[in-house]
Amino acid sequence: MARAHNFYPGPAVLPVAALERAQRELLDWEGTGTSVMETSHRSKEYDAVHNETIAIIKEMLGLGERFHVLLLQGGASLQFAMVPMNLLSAGQTADYIHTGTWSKKAIAEAKLFGTVNVAFDGETVELKRVPRQDELKLTPGARYVHMTSNNTIKGTQFHAFPDTGGVPIVCDMSSDFLWRAFDPSPFGIIYAGAQKNIGPAGVTVVIIRDDILKQCKTEGVPTLLKYQTHADKNSLFNTPPSFNIYMVRNVLRTMMDAGGLAEIEARNRKKAGMVYDTIDANPDFFRAPVPKESRSLMNIVFRLPAEDLEARFVAEGKLGNLLGLKGHRSVGGIRISAYNSCPLESVEAIVEFMKAFAKANG
């Protein structure tokens, strides 16, 4: 069977090796005579997978003992509420950097619990770029500063994290988690839905620093929505999405086998560079709305001269086994999502298609 070139923005492409391992083990996993989906989450076999997943994330990011890694459910959307529910009270202020659809949703949830200062309103620049440091209007003594590191819809990305003056950063990294190494020390909480860069939908990785965990509310928060509940029980307070976590472990293992984050970053930069070079080489046909300093390496967005050409680009691409090229319904255009697991061969295929399409229709 020929694998499609998959550019869907999430759920997104997974490594063949991770899928093949699941295929081999589907009926008889670890010699148990069952699949991981049929095995108790309290079993020693599942416990090994669960703990390996956490250990790999800690190893890849160099987290050490200061950070807890939680494997939760509910996606990033639940974290929009869970963060302020645990950390923000009436009379307290949290700073939010608004750079797209998902930060806007996070702001709406945070307003239910405390005061929100929009430290940067991306609407003023049509959400086409991320802010410069001197544009941030931060609150002295803020509870935390929330940001979204990569914006899947508008195709913008932070390539350097803001200086918050020691105020902990809370970051939604759903669409660029583990695309490169970074210093975790400024972050109080990092959260990421798995379905773009590290696995299937159904798992949310939450990384919380120990001092921030100790500051979480102990009263007025439902048990299942307390970070402390999940930290105390190693994310096994209730039944976890065990198969999804197993798949995340498989994906993380392929990343480690490929050389870890240094190699992953090099590949990601090469893939995105190939597409952006093709766009920039033909500015009369391809138009990238995002300035170079804010361009996402995960979600590459661009426009063609007319919407009917964009529709034809998507349709002809699909006939050529190039899937998921349509831009988000709120903005239109074209979007190529080249996440960690998107192979170089797929990027080579889309680049050749772009060149041929421009030549035929330019």
NORLIN-V204344 format. One record per helix or strand. SS is the DSSP state (H for helix, E for strand). FROM is the first residue (numbers start at 0). TO is the last residue. If there is no record, write none. Layout:
# NORLIN-V204344
ss = {SS,SS}
from = {FROM,FROM}
to = {TO,TO}
This chain:
# NORLIN-V204344
ss = {E,H,H,H,H,E,H,E,H,E,H,H,E,E,E,E,E,E,H,H,H,H,H,E,H,E,E,H,E,E,E,H}
from = {4,15,35,43,63,66,74,92,100,114,121,132,144,149,155,168,186,203,209,222,226,241,259,286,291,294,298,306,321,325,333,343}
to = {5,24,37,60,65,71,86,97,109,120,124,134,147,150,156,171,192,208,214,224,231,256,280,286,293,294,302,318,322,325,336,360}
